[in-house]
Amino acid sequence: MVDLDAAIGFVIAHGDAVDRARLSRLRSGAPVPRDVLDAAEAGQAPGGGWPAVLDGEVASVDATCFRLAELDDLGALGRPAARHALDWLAARQLPDGGWDEDPSLAGLAPEWATPGDPEARLYQTANAGFWLTVAGLDARAAGPLDHRVGGAYAGVVQAAAQALAAQLAPDGSWPSFLPAGWLAAAVLHRQQMYYESARIQAVLADRIPRMSPADVAWLAATLRRVDVGEEQWLLVSARRRLAETQRSDGGWDSDDGHQFDVHTTLRAIRACRPSAPEAPVSGAPFVVPQTAELPAPPAVPAPRRPPAAPPPPDVSSGSGPELSPGGGPESSAGPGVGPDLPAGSTVSSAVPDAGPAPWSAWTVLPDPGADDGSSVPVSPGLPPFSAPTTAGTTASQPDGPSADGDPLQLA
């Protein structure tokens, strides 16, 4: 079982004022001081988004989604800054329903935000679609409020969901980075496209035991945010994985270095906290929320594995492996399985078990080991991986988006 007492203590001991405010609101729904909210909103570009680099002038889809994730924990998605950012995101949607970064960021962007790259575009579409889905019912855009699913951004989110569903292979895999899967599953779930969402969840369920703690926390927090029931087996598996990987100090390892461990731990708390936060009572002593024992796993058959890798599908015709009778993927290897390698070689997962982390890869900070004030980029620090370019094919790429420098199971 996840030790929430220890996790809360870790954030209190190692977090800053914004981190502790996020914790307080997650735990009790307590209002956040105005100066903390102002600090979290700082640096917004005039158009509404946030730049990807310090003092940058061009807003980034990736960095804006990261900021929205922080503001969500602070209960600030209804404030003017977040509403302005959401309107900016909606206005940035492309005619095909997707999103792409500004071409001027091509020289700075990491792989998961590279302008014009198909894998990056699918990830950006899932990420932007998710936050517009989450905030749409609460935000008030410039136009009249739409009471359909997605609220003020109903039409935008519906177009995004169609764009995401169109990219799914028959086995539920997707030609992009791993986090695009749970973000897309959440968007599709809230659009009541349950079959498409379940196909993605089947792939994710097979990968849970091999995911990093940061990715598992992100997956579970995302899906709970869109009201996927915590009794669902994917979320039960995610909580068990988090219990296995929690450190003795109460925190979890970030994929971007220990400076992001508090961010990962806050995400794990969101994933594992009770359904309803404690009601804040003035002057009441702090009471650590308790979690119930996880239910026993359901009896499910082991996924069938073919004796040999099937031939690549005919990309031009869009064909792919068939679903098994139970609705799960025929192969549990997950998306983007690569070719055999020579003896002695090592490979990382075809779809990285780490998610995007906008600012850990974008931000340039002073080098603590240099006396001359030189600067070095902060790298996500993840091993290389292969990411699929189309369903059933692979292409070698460097590090993917990392789970902790940036901002789902089914919600």
N, C-alpha and C positions, 0 to 999 in steps of 0.2 A: 504494500500500500504506500502511496506517496505520502511523505511526511510534510504536511502543509505548515506545521509549526516551524520546522527547520527552514523551509523555503522562505517563509515570511521573515524569520530572523536574519537570513542571508541578505535579503533586499534591504532591510533596515540598517544592517551593518555596513553594507558596501554600496548602496545606491545614493544618488544625489537627491536634491529636493524634488525634482520632477519624478524620479523613480518612486520615491516614498509617497508622493501624492497619487501616483497611479495605483500603488499598492493599497492605499487607504480607500480609494474609491472602489477598487475591485472587491475589497473585503467588506465594506460597509455602505458604499454609496455616498460617502461623505463628500460634501462640496469641496472643490479645489480652490485654493486662494487665487485671486486674480493675478498676482504677480507671477505665479507659476504658469498660469495659462498664457500670459503675455510672453514669457520666456519660451514656451513650447511653440508659439506661433511666429517667433522672430524670423526674419530673413525672407519673408514671402515676397515674391516678385509682383510687380504692379498688375500683371495679367491674371493672377490668382494662384498659380502653381508655385512650387519651391524649386530653386536651383539645385543641381546635383553637387556642386562644389561650393566651398566657402566663398562668399562675395561674388558668386556667379550672377550673370544677368539673364541667362536662358533657362526657363523653367523646364523641369524634367518630369515625365510621367512617373518614372520609377521613384524618384525622390519624393514627389508629391504623395504617392501612395504610402510611403514610409511615414511621412509626417501625419497623414490621416490615421494611421494605426496608433501612433502615440496619442493623438488627440482623442481617439475613440476611448482609450483607457482613461483619459481625463474627463470624459463626458462632455467633450467640447465640439462634437460634430454639428451642433446646432448654432454655434457662434458664427459671427460674420466671416471670420478668416476661413473656417472650414467650408462654409457655404460658397464662398468665393472660389475656393480651390475645386470644389465639386462641379461648380458651373464651368470652370476652366476645363476640367477633365471631359465633361460632356461635350463641350464645344470642340474638343480635339479629336473626337471620334471620326474615323475615316468612312468613306461611303460604303465599304464592305463590312462595317460593323466593328472593325478592330482599332487598335492604337499602335502608334510607332513614335519613337523619339524624334526630336528635332534633328534634321541632318547636320546642323552645326555642331552637334555633340559627338559626331563620329570619331573624332580623334581622342576623346576622353572616355567614352562609354565602355564599360565592361561588356563581356560577351552577351549577357542576358539583356542588355539594353542597346545593342548595336543597331543604329538606324538602318532599316531596309533588310535586316536579317529575318528570315521566316520564323526561326525558333524564338528569337527575341520578340517578334511581333505577337506571337501567340501567348507568350508569357505576359507581355504588357497588356494584352487584351483581357486575359483572365484576371490580372491584378486590378486594372481600372474598373472592369465590370463588377468585381467583387465589392469594391468600396462604394460604387454608385448604388449597388444593390443594398448594402448595409445602411447607407445614409439617406436613401431616397425618400423613405416614408417620413423622416424627421426634417429633412431640409426643405427650404422654400426657394425654388429656383426663380428666375426672372419671370417665367410664364406661369399660367395657372397650375395649381397643384393637381396632379393626376392620381386618383385613388386606386389605380390598378397596382398589381404587384410591381414594386420598384418605385412607387410613389412619384415624386416630381420627375424622376428620370426613367419612367416606365419604358418609353419607346427606345431610349438609348440602351437600356439593359436588355430588352428583348432582342435588339439587333446584335448585341454582344453575345448573348446566349446562342443565337443561331450561328454566328460565326464560329464559336467554340465547338458546337455540336458537329459542324461540317468538317472539322479537322480530326474527329475521332476515327480510329481504325475499328473494324468489326470486333476485335478482341478488347476494346476499351482503352488501348494505348493512345498516346498523343505525341506528335512530333515536336517536342519542346522539352524544357527543363522539368525536373520532377515537381517543383512547387506549382507549376502551371496546372498540374493534375488536380490537387485539392482545391485550388482557387476556382478552377472551372467547375468542379463538382459542386461547390457551394452555389455558384451562380445558377447552374442548371437546376439544382434542388429547389431554390427559391422561385424559379420560373416554372415549377411543377413539371419539369422534364425529367421525371424520376428514372426512367429507363436509361437515359444517357448518363445521368449522374451515377446510377448503380454500376454501370459498366466501368467507369473510372474507379469507383470505390473497390471493385473486385481486384483491380491491378494494385491499388494502394495497400489493400489488406495483405497481399502476398509479400509486399516489401517492408512492412512494419518492422519485422525482426532485424533487418539490416540497416534501418534508418538511423541517423544520428539523433541524439536527444533534442537538438535544436529543431530539426525537421519534424520530429514527432510532436513536439510542443506546438509548433506552428500549424501542423495539420489539424490537431485536435481543437486548438483554440479557434481556428477558422470555421470548422464545421459546427462547433457549438454556437458560434456567433450567428449562424443562420438557422439555428434551432433544430439541428440534427439531434435526435434523442440521445442522451448520454448512455442509454442502455444498448444502443446499437453496437454490434460486435466490433466494428472498426474502432470506435471510441474506447470500448473496453480494452481492446488490444493495445491501443495507444497509451492508456493509463498504466497498464502493466509494464510496458516498455519504459515509461518514465520512472516507475518505481524501481526498475532494475538499474537505471542509469543515474539516479540521484546520488550526488556525492555526500560524504559524511558531514560536510559543512552546510548542507541543505540546498546548495545550488546545482545547476546543470552546466555542462560545458557548452560554450558557444562554438560555432564553426568558424568564427572570425577572430578568435583570440579571446583571452580572458577579460579584456576590457568590455566585452559584450555579454559576459555571463549573467549580469543582472537582468539584461533585456530578455535573455532566454528564460531565466527563472520566472520573471513576471508573466511571460507567455505560458509557461507550464502551470502557474497558479491559475491563470484564466481558464486553462483547459481542465483543471481538476477541481476547481472550487465548487461549492454547492450551487444548485440552480438559482437560488435567490440569495442575494447578499444580506448580511446582517443589517437590521435597521439601526442607524446611528442614534445613540442616546447621549445627550449632553452630560458629561461628567462620568459616564459609565466606564468601568475598567475594560481594558482590551480582552476580548475573548477570542481565542483562535478557533476558526471554523473546523468542524470535524467532518470527515468524509466517511461514507458508508462502505462496508466491505464490498468489493467488486463481485458481481455474480459469476457463477461458474461459466466457462465458455460453452457455447452450444455445440452439440455433436454435428460436425460437418465433415463430409468426406474430404480426403486429401485431394488437392488439385491434380488432375491428370497431366502427365508430362510425356510428350512424344519421344520415342526412342532416339530420334535424330532431329536436328534443326530442319524445319521445312524450308523449301526453296523460297527466295524472296518473292513477295507478291508482285503482281503486275501493277506498277504504280500508275500507269496510264489509264488503266481501267478502274482503279480504286479498289481492287479486290484485296482481301486479307484473310487471316485465319478465321474459321467459323467459331461462334460461341458454343460452349458446351450446353447440353440440355438444361443444366441448372442455371444458366444465365451467366456463368463466370467465364473467364478466358480459357481457351483450350490449353494454352501454355502459361505457366505461372512465372516465367522468366521475366515478365514485365516488358515495357516498351524499349525498343532500341537495342536488342541483343546483338552483339557484335560477332565477327568471325572468329574461328579458332586461332590461337596464337602459338608460336613456337614454344618448345619446352623451356622452362625456366623464366618465361615472361610473366609479368603480373599486369593485371588490369583493374581499374576501378569500375564501379557500376556504370552501365551504359547510360542510365539517367542518373545524375548525381544525387546522392543522399545528402544534399545540402541545398538550401534555398538561396534566393537572391538577397543580398544585403546592400542596398543602394549605397549608404554612405560609407561603409567600411571600405569599399573598393574605389569610391570616387574621391573621398576627402583626402587632402594632403595636409599632414601634420609635421611639426618639427621633429627631427630625429633626435631622440634623447641621448644617443651616444655621440653626437657630433657637437663640437664646441663652436663651430662657425655658423650655427643657426641654419644649416642647410635643411632642406625638407625632403621627405621621402613619402611615397604613396603607401597608404595602409592597405595591405592585400588581404583578401579573404583567407588566404593560406590553405586552400583546398587542393587536393591532388588533381591531376588531369583526368578527364573522363571523356567518354564518347556520347554524343547527343544525337538522336535520330534526326535526319533531315526530312525524311518522309517515312510513313508507316512501313516498317519492315526493312529499312535501310539505315546505315549508320554513317556518321562522319565524325572525325576526330576534332575535338574542340578543347580549349583551355577551361579554366574554372568556370562553373556556373554561378547563378545567383546564390548568395549565402543566406542562411535562415536568420541570422541575427543582426546584421547591419541593416536590415530592412523589415518592412512589414511582413491551414483550414481543414478535418474530415468533414463530412457533409454536415451542413448546418441545418 
